């Protein structure tokens, strides 16, 4: 941020361009992380489930969920049954 302050001052007019293909890709990954969390919350029931973070990249998205115990095989099957192709 320091470098930007050296280049721009308050009230300077600047312009930019958004790569909408990349932006749309990141938006889809972001909403997907919310869908996965909601599905996991539904499968886990009332268990303590914490959304601790997410990484949204161009080709990869990672969601960090803190769950207070291992995911059971039946929960994995329920999650797998929720996916669409």
Number of C-alpha atoms within 10 A of each C-alpha: 5 6 7 8 9 8 8 11 9 6 6 7 7 6 4 4 5 7 7 9 10 13 12 12 15 19 13 13 22 18 11 16 21 14 12 16 18 13 15 19 18 14 18 18 10 8 12 11 16 13 15 9 11 15 13 17 13 12 9 10 15 14 18 13 16 12 15 10 10 7 12 10 9 10 16 12 11 16 16 10 9 10 9 5 2
